[in-house]
Amino acid sequence: MVAIISCMITTLFLRTAAVAAASSSRAFFASASSLSYPSSGFVVLPIRSGGAHTRHDFVATAATIRRRSNNAQHRLASSSSRFGSSSLSLSSNTVYSTINELPLPLPSLNNYYYLLRHGQSTANVDGIISSSRDLAYSTRHGLTLLGIRQGKEAASSLLDLIETDIQNSLNTNNEVPESTKRVYFYSSPFARAKETAEACRTRLSLSPESIQRTQAMGLQINPAIAYHDGLMERYFGRLDGKELSTYAYVWPVDMFDPTHTAFDVESVAAVCNRIRATLLEIDSRHVGEEDGSSGGGNHIVLTSHADVLQITQVYAAGLDNVGRFSQYRFGNGEVRRMGRTVESLPEAKPLEPPKRGE
């Protein structure tokens, strides 16, 4: 009897709190006005019929939130000590359902890493989610003229970061060797990322101002850009091609459960696992004798997408809840150093709806 009463009280409390939070919250996305993200952390989910949004998805998502709300912090704090592996192919639109755990913490790396988000793309302007694996190595959803300019402008910010690292000799974790002054570009095979990497690298090599700075620092810019499937956009399953407002069905839930795959999205845990594998692979490439840097110390630029880079930065920094990655959003054409401490992260901002064109 005591257990039954306790359960009833808990259920009543959650419903009351959710209603109270919803009444004081602002609309999360304009086109999903029945879904709001209150400051208290409750998420009010609508039940819709038809289209790609099934009742099962929303019921499952709501159940996830109820199940995780009381013990999320405990679970996420302990999950970093567990490892989940997968041999999923990234070349097809796979339903990511086999990654049930976050990977081990990222070990110390031998090189300096910089995270560059693509510039404005045609998909950004159209206001749609663009994550299909069919876009890899295609020309679709490339950069706008503004996006190309943003890619070029990123070169100056990148040089600022590299210059600081050279002056300090070590990066923020004090565990990489002296800089080799070699710069390498890696990119997602999606057109918007490839074109951004090309715009940034070209500016470094051809702009008189950039040439002057690179020569003063003694930098050697590798002319080739390597494309890596591990840097692809996070796959959004049945939400791919939908309007940006449908991110509201995923991001808030990521905070409670980084392993969820509602709407067949690629989970945060899956992204963490592939990013870990990608970083370790790239790092090992630049520690061997083939590029003359047996001890590492190279400057490596990873050009990718907002969700992937945000997840990468919080995972690399050791944030206790990687599901909160969306509070550290990258702007178009923004470049950041990949820090290895929580203190290296920018200030967290409340979850905001993405705007058309961003």
C-alpha positions as CSV (number, residue, x, y, z in Angstrom):
1,M,0.0,0.0,0.0
2,V,2.8,2.4,0.9
3,A,4.5,1.7,-2.4
4,I,1.3,2.3,-4.3
5,I,0.7,5.6,-2.6
6,S,4.3,6.7,-3.2
7,C,4.0,5.9,-6.9
8,M,0.7,7.9,-7.1
9,I,2.3,10.9,-5.4
10,T,5.4,10.8,-7.7
11,T,3.2,10.6,-10.8
12,L,1.0,13.5,-9.5
13,F,4.1,15.5,-8.8
14,L,5.6,15.0,-12.3
15,R,2.3,15.9,-14.0
16,T,1.8,19.0,-11.8
17,A,5.4,20.1,-12.3
18,A,5.2,19.6,-16.1
19,V,2.0,21.6,-16.3
20,A,3.4,24.4,-14.2
21,A,6.6,24.5,-16.2
22,A,4.8,24.5,-19.5
23,S,2.6,27.4,-18.4
24,S,5.6,29.6,-17.8
25,S,7.8,28.5,-20.8
26,R,8.2,30.2,-24.1
27,A,7.4,28.4,-27.4
28,F,10.4,26.3,-28.4
29,F,9.9,26.4,-32.1
30,A,7.3,28.6,-33.9
31,S,6.1,25.7,-36.1
32,A,6.0,23.3,-33.2
33,S,4.3,25.7,-30.8
34,S,2.8,22.9,-28.8
35,L,6.3,21.8,-27.8
36,S,8.1,24.0,-25.3
37,Y,11.4,23.8,-23.5
38,P,11.0,25.3,-20.0
39,S,13.9,26.4,-17.9
40,S,13.1,23.7,-15.4
41,G,14.1,21.0,-17.9
42,F,10.6,19.5,-18.5
43,V,9.7,18.9,-22.1
44,V,6.0,19.0,-23.2
45,L,5.6,16.7,-26.2
46,P,2.7,16.9,-28.6
47,I,1.1,13.7,-30.0
48,R,0.5,14.1,-33.7
49,S,-0.8,11.7,-36.3
50,G,0.3,11.1,-39.8
51,G,3.5,12.0,-41.6
52,A,6.9,10.9,-40.2
53,H,5.8,11.6,-36.6
54,T,4.1,8.6,-35.2
55,R,2.3,8.2,-31.9
56,H,4.8,5.5,-31.0
57,D,7.7,8.0,-31.3
58,F,6.2,10.5,-29.0
59,V,5.0,8.0,-26.5
60,A,8.4,6.4,-26.4
61,T,10.1,9.8,-26.2
62,A,7.9,10.9,-23.3
63,A,8.5,7.6,-21.6
64,T,12.2,8.1,-21.9
65,I,12.0,11.5,-20.3
66,R,9.9,10.2,-17.4
67,R,12.3,7.3,-16.9
68,R,15.4,9.3,-17.1
69,S,14.4,12.5,-15.2
70,N,15.1,11.1,-11.7
71,N,18.4,9.4,-12.4
72,A,19.9,11.0,-15.5
73,Q,22.8,12.6,-13.8
74,H,23.7,9.4,-12.0
75,R,23.6,7.4,-15.2
76,L,25.5,9.9,-17.3
77,A,28.2,10.3,-14.7
78,S,28.9,6.6,-14.6
79,S,28.5,6.0,-18.3
80,S,31.9,7.4,-19.2
81,S,33.5,4.3,-17.7
82,R,31.8,2.0,-20.1
83,F,32.6,1.4,-23.8
84,G,30.2,0.5,-26.6
85,S,31.5,-0.4,-30.0
86,S,29.9,-0.8,-33.4
87,S,30.9,-1.7,-36.9
88,L,28.1,0.4,-38.5
89,S,28.7,1.5,-42.1
90,L,28.3,5.3,-42.5
91,S,27.8,5.0,-46.2
92,S,24.1,4.3,-46.0
93,N,21.1,5.6,-44.1
94,T,21.4,3.2,-41.2
95,V,19.0,3.0,-38.3
96,Y,21.4,3.5,-35.4
97,S,20.0,1.2,-32.7
98,T,23.1,-0.8,-31.6
99,I,25.0,1.9,-29.7
100,N,23.7,1.6,-26.2
101,E,26.6,3.1,-24.3
102,L,29.0,6.1,-24.4
103,P,32.6,5.3,-25.3
104,L,35.5,5.6,-22.9
105,P,36.9,9.1,-22.3
106,L,39.1,10.3,-25.1
107,P,42.8,9.7,-24.3
108,S,45.5,12.2,-24.7
109,L,46.2,13.1,-28.3
110,N,49.5,13.9,-30.0
111,N,48.4,16.8,-32.2
112,Y,46.5,20.1,-32.0
113,Y,42.9,20.0,-33.2
114,Y,40.6,22.8,-34.5
115,L,36.9,22.4,-35.2
116,L,35.5,24.3,-38.1
117,R,31.8,24.3,-38.9
118,H,30.7,24.7,-42.5
119,G,29.5,28.1,-43.8
120,Q,25.9,28.9,-44.7
121,S,24.5,26.2,-47.1
122,T,21.5,26.1,-49.4
123,A,19.9,23.7,-46.9
124,N,20.3,26.3,-44.2
125,V,18.6,28.9,-46.4
126,D,15.8,26.4,-47.2
127,G,15.4,25.7,-43.5
128,I,15.6,21.9,-43.8
129,I,17.5,19.2,-42.1
130,S,20.2,17.8,-44.4
131,S,21.8,14.6,-43.2
132,S,21.1,11.8,-45.7
133,R,24.2,9.7,-46.5
134,D,23.3,10.1,-50.2
135,L,24.6,13.6,-49.9
136,A,28.2,12.4,-49.3
137,Y,30.6,13.1,-52.2
138,S,27.8,14.9,-54.0
139,T,27.4,18.6,-54.9
140,R,24.0,19.0,-53.3
141,H,23.4,21.4,-50.4
142,G,26.6,23.3,-51.0
143,L,27.5,26.7,-49.8
144,T,25.8,30.0,-50.6
145,L,27.9,33.1,-51.5
146,L,27.7,34.1,-47.8
147,G,28.8,30.6,-46.9
148,I,31.9,30.8,-49.1
149,R,32.8,34.2,-47.5
150,Q,32.3,32.7,-44.0
151,G,34.7,29.9,-45.0
152,K,37.3,32.4,-46.1
153,E,36.9,34.5,-43.0
154,A,37.5,31.5,-40.8
155,A,41.1,31.5,-42.0
156,S,42.0,34.5,-39.9
157,S,40.4,33.0,-36.7
158,L,42.2,29.7,-37.4
159,L,45.6,31.5,-37.6
160,D,44.9,33.3,-34.3
161,L,44.3,29.9,-32.6
162,I,47.4,28.3,-34.3
163,E,49.6,31.3,-33.4
164,T,48.5,31.0,-29.7
165,D,49.3,27.3,-29.7
166,I,52.7,27.8,-31.2
167,Q,53.5,30.5,-28.7
168,N,52.4,28.3,-25.8
169,S,54.2,25.2,-27.4
170,L,51.6,23.0,-25.8
171,N,47.8,23.0,-26.0
172,T,45.4,23.3,-23.1
173,N,46.1,19.8,-21.7
174,N,49.9,20.3,-21.7
175,E,50.4,16.9,-23.2
176,V,51.3,17.5,-26.9
177,P,54.9,18.0,-28.2
178,E,56.3,21.2,-29.7
179,S,54.5,22.4,-32.8
180,T,55.8,21.2,-36.2
181,K,54.0,24.2,-37.8
182,R,52.4,21.8,-40.3
183,V,48.7,22.3,-41.0
184,Y,46.4,19.6,-42.3
185,F,42.7,19.8,-43.3
186,Y,40.2,17.0,-42.9
187,S,36.6,17.3,-43.9
188,S,33.2,15.6,-43.9
189,P,32.4,14.4,-47.5
190,F,29.2,16.6,-47.6
191,A,29.5,19.4,-50.1
192,R,29.0,22.2,-47.6
193,A,31.9,21.0,-45.4
194,K,34.2,20.3,-48.4
195,E,33.6,23.7,-49.9
196,T,34.2,25.4,-46.5
197,A,37.5,23.5,-46.0
198,E,38.6,24.5,-49.5
199,A,37.6,28.2,-49.0
200,C,39.6,28.3,-45.7
201,R,42.6,26.5,-47.0
202,T,42.7,28.6,-50.2
203,R,42.5,31.8,-48.2
204,L,45.5,30.7,-46.1
205,S,47.5,30.0,-49.3
206,L,46.5,32.9,-51.5
207,S,45.5,35.9,-49.4
208,P,48.4,38.4,-49.1
209,E,47.5,39.0,-45.4
210,S,47.3,35.2,-44.7
211,I,50.5,34.5,-46.6
212,Q,52.3,37.2,-44.6
213,R,51.1,35.7,-41.3
214,T,51.8,32.1,-42.3
215,Q,55.3,33.0,-43.4
216,A,55.9,34.9,-40.2
217,M,54.8,31.8,-38.2
218,G,56.7,29.4,-40.5
219,L,53.6,27.4,-41.2
220,Q,53.4,24.8,-43.9
221,I,49.9,24.4,-45.3
222,N,49.2,20.9,-46.7
223,P,47.6,21.5,-50.2
224,A,45.4,18.4,-50.0
225,I,42.1,18.1,-48.1
226,A,41.4,14.6,-46.8
227,Y,37.7,13.6,-46.7
228,H,36.7,11.3,-43.8
229,D,33.3,9.6,-43.4
230,G,33.6,9.8,-39.7
231,L,33.1,13.5,-39.9
232,M,29.7,13.2,-41.7
233,E,26.6,15.0,-40.4
234,R,24.6,13.3,-37.6
235,Y,21.9,11.3,-39.3
236,F,18.4,12.4,-38.4
237,G,16.5,9.4,-39.7
238,R,12.9,10.1,-40.6
239,L,13.4,13.8,-39.8
240,D,15.8,14.2,-42.7
241,G,14.6,16.7,-45.2
242,K,12.0,18.1,-42.7
243,E,12.0,21.7,-41.5
244,L,14.4,22.8,-38.8
245,S,11.6,23.0,-36.2
246,T,11.7,19.2,-35.9
247,Y,15.0,19.4,-34.1
248,A,12.7,20.0,-31.2
249,Y,11.8,16.4,-31.2
250,V,15.4,15.3,-30.7
251,W,17.7,17.8,-28.9
252,P,15.7,18.1,-25.6
253,V,15.6,14.3,-25.3
254,D,19.4,14.0,-26.0
255,M,19.9,15.7,-22.6
256,F,18.1,12.9,-20.8
257,D,19.2,10.0,-22.9
258,P,22.3,10.2,-25.2
259,T,21.5,6.7,-26.5
260,H,17.9,7.3,-27.8
261,T,17.1,6.8,-31.4
262,A,13.6,8.3,-31.7
263,F,12.6,8.8,-35.3
264,D,15.6,6.6,-36.2
265,V,18.1,9.3,-35.5
266,E,21.7,8.6,-34.9
267,S,22.2,8.8,-31.2
268,V,24.6,11.1,-29.4
269,A,26.4,7.9,-28.1
270,A,26.8,6.7,-31.7
271,V,28.3,10.0,-32.8
272,C,30.7,9.9,-29.8
273,N,31.8,6.4,-30.7
274,R,32.6,7.3,-34.4
275,I,34.2,10.6,-33.5
276,R,36.5,8.8,-31.0
277,A,37.5,6.3,-33.6
278,T,38.0,9.0,-36.2
279,L,40.2,11.1,-33.9
280,L,42.3,8.2,-32.9
281,E,42.8,7.2,-36.5
282,I,43.8,10.7,-37.7
283,D,46.0,11.2,-34.7
284,S,47.9,7.9,-35.4
285,R,48.4,9.1,-39.1
286,H,50.3,12.1,-37.9
287,V,52.6,10.5,-35.4
288,G,54.5,8.3,-37.8
289,E,57.6,9.0,-39.8
290,E,55.8,9.5,-43.2
291,D,55.1,13.2,-42.6
292,G,58.3,13.8,-40.7
293,S,56.6,14.4,-37.4
294,S,57.3,11.2,-35.4
295,G,56.2,13.0,-32.2
296,G,53.0,14.6,-33.4
297,G,52.6,18.4,-32.8
298,N,50.7,19.0,-36.1
299,H,47.8,21.4,-36.5
300,I,44.8,19.5,-37.7
301,V,41.5,21.2,-38.9
302,L,38.3,19.1,-38.8
303,T,35.6,20.6,-41.0
304,S,32.2,19.2,-40.1
305,H,28.6,20.0,-39.0
306,A,27.0,21.6,-36.0
307,D,25.8,18.6,-34.0
308,V,28.9,16.6,-34.8
309,L,31.3,19.3,-33.7
310,Q,29.3,20.3,-30.7
311,I,29.3,16.6,-29.5
312,T,33.0,16.4,-30.3
313,Q,33.9,19.4,-28.2
314,V,31.9,18.4,-25.1
315,Y,33.1,14.8,-25.4
316,A,36.8,15.8,-25.8
317,A,36.4,18.3,-22.9
318,G,35.0,15.6,-20.6
319,L,31.6,17.2,-19.9
320,D,29.7,14.9,-17.6
321,N,26.5,15.0,-19.8
322,V,27.4,15.0,-23.5
323,G,23.7,15.2,-24.2
324,R,23.8,18.9,-23.4
325,F,26.0,19.5,-26.5
326,S,23.3,21.7,-28.1
327,Q,24.0,24.4,-25.5
328,Y,27.4,25.0,-27.0
329,R,26.3,25.8,-30.6
330,F,28.7,26.6,-33.4
331,G,27.8,29.4,-35.8
332,N,28.3,29.0,-39.6
333,G,32.0,29.3,-40.4
334,E,33.0,29.3,-36.8
335,V,36.3,27.7,-35.7
336,R,37.3,26.6,-32.2
337,R,40.2,24.9,-30.6
338,M,39.3,21.4,-29.4
339,G,40.0,21.8,-25.7
340,R,40.5,18.9,-23.3
341,T,39.0,20.4,-20.1
342,V,35.5,21.6,-19.2
343,E,36.9,25.0,-18.6
344,S,37.9,25.2,-22.2
345,L,34.2,25.2,-23.3
346,P,32.4,28.4,-24.2
347,E,29.7,29.6,-21.9
348,A,26.6,27.3,-22.1
349,K,23.5,29.0,-23.5
350,P,19.9,27.9,-23.2
351,L,18.7,25.7,-25.9
352,E,17.5,27.9,-28.8
353,P,15.6,27.0,-32.0
354,P,17.9,27.1,-35.1
355,K,17.0,30.0,-37.5
356,R,16.6,29.7,-41.2
357,G,19.9,30.5,-42.8
358,E,22.0,29.2,-39.9
